[in-house]
């Protein structure tokens, strides 16, 4: 179900606010969003994450929207998971600039 955000309801806005919960992120977290749906606030979140060593990476897929990025991002994540086979250490999944460029190319 889709519940629209009522911005003038302060309690609802606070409950849904990423800023309220961002410092609770302890494991590597990746957020991919197409440029058409990318809010300026995501850049602010990126800064907060860097300042507080929060393992959050936010990627703006320039040629994408909220939907057309799903297949290439999912393919890339699947490949990363399948390659991450060392069970004696923490996951070391990262996304390179070249991989982000590949996603952009795939959604053109």
C-alpha positions in Angstrom: 0.0 0.0 0.0 1.1 3.5 -0.6 0.6 6.0 2.2 1.3 9.6 1.1 3.4 11.7 3.4 1.4 14.5 5.0 4.1 17.1 5.4 2.2 19.4 7.7 1.6 16.6 10.2 4.8 17.1 12.4 4.5 13.7 14.2 4.1 11.7 10.9 6.9 13.7 9.3 9.2 13.0 12.3 8.4 9.2 12.3 9.2 9.0 8.5 12.3 11.2 8.7 15.5 9.5 7.7 17.5 12.1 9.8 15.9 10.7 13.0 17.2 7.2 12.3 20.4 7.6 10.2 22.7 7.2 13.1 21.3 3.8 13.9 22.8 2.4 10.6 25.6 0.1 11.7 26.0 -2.2 8.7 26.9 -1.2 5.1 23.8 0.2 3.5 23.4 1.3 -0.1 20.8 3.6 -1.5 20.4 3.8 -5.3 17.9 6.4 -6.7 17.3 7.6 -10.3 18.0 11.2 -10.9 14.3 12.0 -11.7 13.5 11.0 -8.1 16.7 12.1 -6.3 16.0 14.8 -3.7 18.6 17.4 -2.6 18.2 16.1 0.9 20.0 12.9 -0.2 23.1 14.9 -0.6 22.7 16.3 2.9 22.3 12.7 4.2 25.5 11.7 2.4 27.4 14.5 4.3 25.9 13.4 7.6 26.9 9.8 6.9 30.5 10.9 6.1 30.8 13.2 9.2 29.6 10.4 11.6 31.3 7.4 9.9 27.9 5.9 9.1 28.3 3.1 6.5 25.7 4.6 4.1 26.4 5.1 0.4 24.0 7.0 -1.7 24.1 6.8 -5.5 22.4 9.2 -7.9 21.8 7.3 -11.2 21.8 10.2 -13.6 19.9 8.5 -16.5 17.5 6.7 -14.2 14.2 7.1 -12.6 12.7 5.3 -9.6 11.9 2.2 -11.6 14.2 1.7 -14.6 17.2 1.3 -12.3 15.8 -1.8 -10.6 17.0 -4.4 -13.1 20.6 -3.2 -13.6 21.1 -2.4 -9.9 19.7 -5.8 -8.9 22.0 -7.6 -11.4 25.1 -5.8 -10.0 24.1 -6.5 -6.4 23.5 -10.2 -7.3 27.0 -10.4 -8.8 28.6 -8.8 -5.8 26.9 -11.1 -3.4 27.9 -14.2 -5.4 31.5 -13.0 -5.4 31.6 -12.3 -1.7 32.3 -15.9 -0.6 34.7 -15.5 2.3 32.6 -16.5 5.3 35.5 -15.7 7.7 35.3 -12.0 7.3 32.7 -9.2 7.0 31.3 -8.5 3.6 33.4 -6.1 1.6 30.9 -5.2 -1.1 31.6 -1.8 -2.7 30.4 -0.1 -5.9 33.0 1.5 -8.2 32.5 4.6 -10.4 32.8 2.3 -13.4 29.9 0.2 -12.1 27.7 3.3 -11.5 28.5 4.4 -15.1 27.5 0.9 -16.3 24.1 1.3 -14.5 23.7 4.7 -16.2 24.4 3.2 -19.5 21.9 0.3 -19.0 19.0 2.7 -18.2 19.6 5.0 -21.1 
